[in-house]
Amino acid sequence: MKNTFNNGLSRRSFLAAAGAAAGVAAVPAWAAPSLPLRQFDLDAGPGATHLVDSDGAKTKVWSYNGRVPGPEIRIRQGERLRVAVRNGLTEETTVHWHGLRVPHAMDGVPHLTQKPIAPGETFVYEFDAPDAGTYWYHPHQRSFEQVGRGLYGPLIIEETNPPQVDHDVTWVLDDWRLLKDAQISEDFGNRHDMSHAGRIGNTVTVNGRITDIFEARAGERIRLRLINAANARIFGLEFEGHTPWVIAYDGQPVDPHQVTGRLDIGPAMRIDLILDLTGDPGDAFAVRDTFYSRLKYRLLNVVYGPKRLREKPMREVAALPDNTMPEPDLASAERHHIAFGGGMMGGMSMAKMGGREVGMMEMMRNGKAWTVNGVAATGHVMDPILTLARNRSYILALDNQTAWHHPIHLHGHSFRVISRNGEPTRHKEWQDTVLMAPREQVEIAFIADNPGGWMFHCHILEHQAGGMMGVIQVT
């Protein structure tokens, strides 16, 4: 069993060595003595599943424990989690615990935080879960293909005092690019996807299946956890006949508020809803995805059974208890500007790649199309775009200078979204992945309290592979 790695201290590998040491030696301020240890095993490997039709052809996938999505890992806030990951693939892999503020050495980024797990080897991830919420896990090694073939699963951290609901339901949303024989198209990482909107599939699944109905009971209240595991698809959901309450973004509590229109959820993002099923027995209401004007479709129908659970709705929706993030001091916060560039119709002529200036055509020939502060990433280990002092407050002014959407994800931290295009946000929501529209400017604020070198990248996985990735170092 392999659980450590050793790098030389060249300039290129310094961040990896320093980050791993930080993960062991430095304990984040929010860490606390844990409750009992919870242990799980994940076996990554090839398999097959019925994505399309339970009576039809199986689709060849990569999966954890033979399932797509992988098994739901569910523990309580404050417990310690230990997961032994065995690599049954023919290539290296890792596991990243998306949204969790884990120690640096447990973050699952190849070469930056750990040596990738070689075929046939096992790596043990172990960390406390300080924050309740909805999270997920997936590889960070060649993620544009490994995630695209089915390697992901939900990770639920339950509150010590969860809201009163009748059912706690998880929908893992994904799309697949399938051929007529129900097999996955092999055109991963092609130049068009990389320089445009990413790998948008032609088949959408909920929890690994094309789902026609969601069975409901009149008067029921459910907590619906939405997880977008797609490579690139942005879901814009409309709940016909219902008005859901949003209670959390990316696992973090927000003042409960109702959504009467479309609910947008970008790749890697999560939204927790309270859904009161106010229809009558026998009713059916559609949940539609209307984000892309030319790709609108019905995701599923909410179908009411013949019995009624209760006559009157449950009491008003209460806010979830706060998590453990320290509140940034906006008055004293240090500001930094981060520009995202590139892509088709981006107007970019020159960029840095591999330490030298190159033109857009040379970038494209080398499989790159995007930049962060004018630099196209060529691997996970790189010079930091920012070096931040630990336990200080920061505001990052994110500037999307491209013609495309980008869900921007910061590892190891959550942040408040404080403004969009100069206008203060209504809810100042905590997130770890913020969806930026074309040409949009977004300000985020946080305290850099987790030491190490942390990935900061677009979670449209083809954009990340195409260069939209950087490292923020917390010293």
C-alpha positions in Angstrom: 0.0 0.0 0.0 1.4 3.4 -1.1 0.5 6.4 0.9 3.4 8.9 0.6 5.7 10.3 -2.1 9.1 11.9 -2.3 10.1 14.6 -4.7 13.4 16.4 -5.3 13.6 20.1 -4.6 13.9 21.4 -8.1 12.1 24.7 -8.9 9.3 22.9 -10.6 8.7 20.5 -7.7 9.2 22.9 -4.8 5.5 23.7 -4.5 4.6 20.0 -4.3 7.1 19.3 -1.5 6.3 22.4 0.4 2.6 21.8 0.1 2.7 18.3 1.3 4.8 19.3 4.3 2.2 22.0 5.1 -0.6 19.5 5.0 1.2 17.4 7.6 2.7 20.1 9.8 0.2 22.8 9.8 -3.3 22.3 11.2 -6.0 24.8 9.9 -7.5 27.0 12.5 -11.0 25.4 12.0 -9.8 21.9 12.7 -11.1 20.3 15.9 -11.0 17.0 17.7 -13.0 14.5 15.6 -15.8 12.2 16.5 -15.5 8.4 15.6 -13.7 7.4 12.5 -15.8 6.4 9.4 -14.1 4.1 6.9 -14.9 3.4 3.2 -13.3 1.7 0.3 -13.4 3.0 -3.3 -12.3 0.8 -6.2 -11.8 2.7 -9.4 -12.0 0.6 -12.5 -13.8 -0.2 -15.8 -17.3 -1.5 -15.8 -20.6 -1.4 -17.6 -24.0 0.0 -16.7 -27.5 0.7 -18.1 -27.4 4.4 -18.7 -30.1 4.5 -21.4 -32.4 1.5 -21.1 -32.5 -1.1 -18.4 -33.4 -3.7 -21.1 -30.9 -2.4 -23.7 -27.2 -2.4 -24.2 -25.0 -1.6 -21.3 -22.6 1.4 -21.7 -18.9 0.8 -20.9 -17.9 3.2 -18.2 -15.2 3.8 -15.6 -16.7 3.7 -12.1 -16.2 3.5 -8.4 -17.2 0.1 -6.9 -18.9 -0.8 -10.2 -21.5 2.0 -9.9 -22.3 5.3 -11.6 -22.4 7.5 -9.7 -20.1 5.9 -7.1 -21.4 5.0 -3.7 -22.8 7.9 -1.6 -20.5 8.5 1.3 -22.6 9.9 4.1 -21.1 10.9 7.5 -21.9 13.4 10.3 -20.3 16.8 10.7 -17.1 16.6 12.8 -16.5 13.0 12.1 -13.2 11.7 10.7 -13.3 10.1 7.2 -10.9 7.5 6.0 -11.2 6.3 2.4 -8.9 3.7 0.8 -8.8 4.2 -3.0 -7.6 1.3 -5.1 -6.7 2.0 -8.7 -8.1 -0.7 -11.0 -7.5 1.4 -14.1 -4.7 1.1 -16.6 -3.6 4.7 -15.9 -2.9 6.8 -12.9 -5.7 8.5 -10.9 -6.4 10.5 -7.8 -9.5 11.5 -5.8 -10.3 15.2 -5.0 -12.9 15.9 -2.3 -14.7 18.8 -4.1 -15.6 21.6 -1.7 -14.2 20.1 1.5 -11.6 22.2 3.3 -9.2 19.3 3.7 -5.5 19.4 4.6 -3.3 20.0 1.5 -1.9 16.5 1.4 -5.4 15.1 1.1 -6.6 17.3 -1.8 -6.0 14.8 -4.6 -4.2 17.0 -7.1 -1.5 15.0 -9.0 2.1 16.1 -8.3 1.0 19.2 -6.4 -0.4 17.5 -3.3 0.3 13.8 -4.0 2.0 11.4 -6.3 -0.8 9.9 -8.6 -2.1 6.5 -7.6 -0.5 4.1 -10.1 -2.5 1.1 -11.5 -2.9 -1.6 -8.9 -1.9 0.7 -6.0 -3.9 2.0 -3.1 -3.9 5.5 -1.5 -5.6 6.2 1.8 -7.2 9.6 2.2 -8.0 10.6 5.8 -9.3 13.9 7.2 -11.9 15.5 9.4 -15.1 16.9 8.0 -15.5 20.3 9.7 -18.4 21.6 7.6 -21.9 20.0 6.9 -23.2 20.1 3.4 -23.4 18.6 -0.1 -20.1 17.7 -1.7 -18.8 15.2 -4.2 -15.6 13.3 -5.2 -13.9 12.9 -8.5 -10.4 12.4 -10.0 -8.1 15.3 -10.7 -5.9 13.2 -13.0 -6.9 13.6 -16.7 -10.3 14.6 -15.2 -11.8 15.6 -18.6 -11.8 11.9 -19.5 -11.9 10.1 -16.2 -14.9 12.2 -14.9 -16.4 12.0 -18.4 -16.4 8.2 -18.3 -18.2 8.1 -14.9 -15.7 8.4 -12.1 -17.5 10.5 -9.5 -19.8 10.2 -6.5 -21.7 12.2 -3.9 -20.3 13.0 -0.4 -22.9 14.1 2.1 -21.9 15.6 5.5 -25.0 15.7 7.7 -25.7 18.5 10.1 -25.8 17.5 13.8 -29.3 19.0 13.8 -30.6 18.7 10.2 -33.9 20.3 9.0 -37.1 18.4 9.4 -38.0 16.8 6.1 -39.8 13.6 5.0 -37.0 12.5 2.7 -33.4 13.6 2.0 -32.8 13.0 -1.7 -29.7 13.4 -3.9 -29.8 14.0 -7.7 -26.4 13.7 -9.3 -26.9 15.3 -12.7 -24.6 14.4 -15.7 -24.6 14.3 -19.4 -22.9 11.9 -21.7 -21.8 12.0 -25.4 -23.1 8.6 -26.6 -23.1 6.9 -30.0 -26.0 5.0 -31.5 -24.9 1.8 -29.8 -25.1 3.5 -26.4 -21.3 3.6 -26.1 -19.3 6.7 -25.0 -17.8 8.7 -27.8 -14.0 8.6 -27.6 -13.4 12.2 -28.7 -12.3 13.4 -25.3 -10.3 16.6 -25.2 -10.8 17.5 -28.9 -9.8 21.0 -30.0 -13.4 22.2 -30.6 -14.6 21.3 -27.2 -11.5 22.7 -25.6 -11.8 26.1 -27.2 -15.6 26.5 -27.1 -18.2 25.5 -24.4 -16.6 22.2 -23.4 -17.9 18.6 -23.8 -21.6 19.0 -24.0 -23.3 15.6 -24.2 -26.4 14.3 -25.9 -27.8 12.2 -23.1 -28.7 13.5 -19.6 -28.9 11.2 -16.6 -30.1 11.6 -13.0 -28.1 9.3 -10.6 -26.7 7.4 -13.6 -30.0 6.7 -15.5 -32.3 8.4 -17.9 -35.1 9.1 -15.5 -38.7 9.6 -16.6 -40.5 10.1 -13.3 -39.8 11.1 -9.7 -42.5 9.7 -7.4 -44.0 12.1 -4.9 -46.8 12.2 -2.3 -49.0 15.2 -1.8 -48.0 17.2 1.3 -44.5 15.8 1.4 -41.5 17.9 2.1 -38.1 16.8 0.7 -34.6 18.1 0.9 -33.3 17.9 -2.6 -29.5 17.9 -3.1 -28.5 18.8 -6.6 -24.9 18.0 -7.8 -23.7 18.9 -11.3 -21.1 16.2 -12.2 -21.1 17.1 -15.9 -17.9 18.0 -17.7 -19.3 21.2 -19.1 -23.1 21.3 -19.2 -24.8 24.1 -17.2 -28.2 23.0 -15.9 -30.9 25.6 -15.8 -33.8 23.9 -14.0 -37.4 25.1 -13.8 -39.8 23.3 -11.4 -43.3 23.4 -13.0 -46.0 23.8 -10.3 -43.6 24.2 -7.5 -41.6 27.0 -5.8 -38.4 25.5 -4.2 -36.6 27.1 -1.4 -32.8 27.4 -1.7 -31.1 26.6 1.6 -27.5 26.1 0.6 -25.0 26.8 -2.2 -22.0 24.4 -2.6 -22.9 22.9 0.7 -22.8 26.2 2.6 -26.0 27.6 4.3 -27.7 30.7 2.8 -30.7 32.7 4.0 -33.6 30.6 2.7 -35.2 32.2 -0.4 -37.7 31.0 -3.0 -36.9 30.6 -6.6 -39.7 31.4 -9.0 -37.8 31.1 -12.3 -34.7 29.2 -13.6 -32.2 27.8 -11.2 -28.7 27.7 -12.8 -26.1 25.2 -11.6 -22.7 25.1 -13.3 -20.4 22.2 -13.5 -19.1 21.0 -10.0 -21.7 23.2 -8.2 -24.3 22.0 -5.7 -27.6 23.5 -4.6 -29.7 22.3 -1.7 -33.4 22.8 -2.0 -36.4 22.4 0.3 -39.3 21.3 -2.0 -42.8 21.3 -0.7 -44.9 18.9 -2.8 -48.1 21.0 -2.9 -49.9 19.2 -5.8 -52.8 16.8 -5.5 -52.8 13.0 -5.9 -52.6 12.1 -9.5 -50.9 15.4 -10.6 -47.8 15.4 -12.8 -45.4 18.4 -13.2 -42.3 18.7 -15.4 -38.8 19.6 -14.3 -37.2 21.2 -17.4 -33.7 22.3 -18.3 -33.9 25.5 -20.3 -30.4 26.9 -19.9 -29.4 26.5 -23.6 -32.0 28.0 -25.9 -31.5 25.3 -28.6 -31.2 22.4 -26.2 -34.3 22.7 -24.0 -35.8 19.4 -22.8 -37.8 17.8 -20.0 -35.5 16.3 -17.4 -38.3 14.3 -15.6 -41.8 14.5 -14.3 -42.7 14.8 -10.6 -45.6 12.4 -10.4 -48.0 12.3 -7.4 -49.2 9.0 -6.1 -52.8 8.3 -5.0 -52.3 9.1 -1.3 -51.8 12.4 0.6 -49.2 12.6 3.4 -50.6 15.7 5.0 -53.2 18.3 4.4 -51.2 21.5 5.2 -47.6 22.3 4.3 -45.1 22.1 7.1 -44.0 25.2 8.9 -41.8 27.9 7.4 -38.3 26.9 6.1 -35.6 27.6 8.7 -32.0 28.5 7.9 -29.4 25.8 8.3 -26.8 26.3 11.1 -23.7 28.1 10.1 -20.5 26.2 9.1 -17.0 27.0 10.4 -15.7 29.5 7.8 -14.1 32.6 9.4 -15.8 35.8 8.2 -13.5 37.9 6.0 -12.9 41.5 7.0 -13.8 43.5 3.9 -12.5 46.8 5.2 -8.9 45.5 5.7 -8.9 42.9 2.9 -6.1 42.9 0.3 -7.4 43.1 -3.3 -6.1 41.2 -6.3 -7.2 41.1 -9.9 -7.4 37.8 -11.8 -8.2 37.8 -15.5 -9.5 34.7 -17.4 -8.7 34.9 -21.1 -8.7 32.9 -24.4 -11.0 30.7 -26.2 -12.7 31.2 -29.5 -13.9 34.8 -30.0 -11.7 35.8 -27.1 -9.6 38.3 -29.0 -6.3 37.1 -27.3 -3.2 37.2 -29.5 -0.3 36.3 -27.2 0.1 34.3 -23.9 2.7 32.7 -21.8 3.0 28.9 -22.0 5.9 26.9 -20.6 7.8 30.1 -19.6 7.7 31.7 -23.1 5.5 34.0 -25.2 3.4 32.2 -27.8 0.7 33.0 -30.2 -2.8 31.6 -30.1 -2.2 29.2 -33.0 0.8 27.7 -31.3 -1.2 27.3 -28.1 -3.9 25.5 -30.0 -1.3 23.2 -31.6 -0.2 22.3 -28.1 -3.7 21.6 -26.9 -4.1 24.9 -25.0 -6.7 27.6 -25.5 -7.2 29.4 -22.2 -5.2 31.5 -19.7 -5.2 32.8 -16.1 -3.5 36.2 -15.9 -2.1 35.6 -19.4 -0.6 32.2 -18.6 -1.7 28.9 -20.0 -1.1 26.1 -17.5 0.8 23.1 -18.8 0.5 21.0 -15.6 -0.7 21.1 -12.0 2.7 22.2 -10.6 3.5 25.8 -11.6 4.6 29.1 -10.2 1.8 30.6 -8.1 -0.4 33.3 -9.6 -0.8 34.7 -6.0 1.0 34.1 -2.7 -1.2 34.9 0.3 -0.4 35.3 3.9 -2.2 32.8 6.2 -5.2 34.1 8.2 -5.5 37.4 6.3 -8.6 38.6 4.4 -8.6 38.8 0.6 -10.8 40.1 -2.1 -10.2 38.6 -5.5 -11.7 40.5 -8.4 -12.4 37.9 -11.1 -12.6 39.2 -14.6 -14.0 36.9 -17.3 -12.6 38.4 -20.5 -13.9 35.6 -22.7 -17.1 34.9 -24.7 -17.9 31.8 -22.6 -19.2 30.8 -19.2 -16.7 29.6 -16.6 -17.4 27.9 -13.2 -14.3 28.9 -11.2 -13.3 26.6 -8.4 -10.9 27.3 -5.5 -9.5 24.3 -3.7 -9.1 24.2 0.1 -11.4 27.2 0.8 -14.9 28.6 0.6 -15.5 32.2 -0.3 -18.3 34.8 -0.2 -19.5 36.0 -3.5 -19.9 39.7 -2.7 -20.5 41.4 -6.1 -21.3 40.9 -9.7 -20.5 43.6 -12.3 -20.1 46.1 -9.4 -23.5 45.4 -7.9 -23.5 43.8 -4.4 -25.0 40.3 -4.3 -28.2 39.9 -2.4 -27.2 36.9 -0.3 -23.4 37.2 -0.1 -23.5 33.4 -0.5 -20.6 31.2 0.5 -19.4 29.0 -2.4 -16.4 27.1 -3.6 -17.3 27.3 -7.3 -18.7 30.5 -8.8 -20.3 30.5 -12.3 -19.2 33.5 -14.3 -21.1 34.7 -17.4 -19.3 35.9 -20.5 -17.5 39.3 -19.9 -18.7 39.3 -16.3 -16.7 40.6 -13.3 -17.3 38.9 -9.9 -15.7 39.7 -6.5 -15.1 37.0 -4.0 -13.8 37.4 -0.4 -12.3 34.9 2.0 -9.7 34.3 4.8 -6.7 32.3 3.5 -6.6 30.0 6.5 -5.6 26.7 4.9 -1.9 26.5 4.2 -0.5 25.0 1.0 -0.6 25.5 -2.8 -4.2 25.3 -4.0 -5.6 24.8 -7.5 -7.7 27.6 -8.9 -9.3 26.7 -12.1 -12.3 26.5 -14.4 -14.4 23.4 -13.8 -15.4 23.0 -17.4 -12.9 20.2 -17.5 -11.9 20.8 -21.1 -11.1 24.5 -20.2 -9.0 23.4 -17.3 -7.1 20.9 -19.5 -6.8 23.7 -22.1 -4.9 26.0 -19.7 -7.4 27.8 -17.4 -5.7 26.7 -14.2 -3.4 28.3 -11.6 -2.1 27.9 -8.1 -2.8 30.1 -5.2 -0.1 29.6 -2.5 -1.1 30.2 1.2 2.1 30.6 3.3 
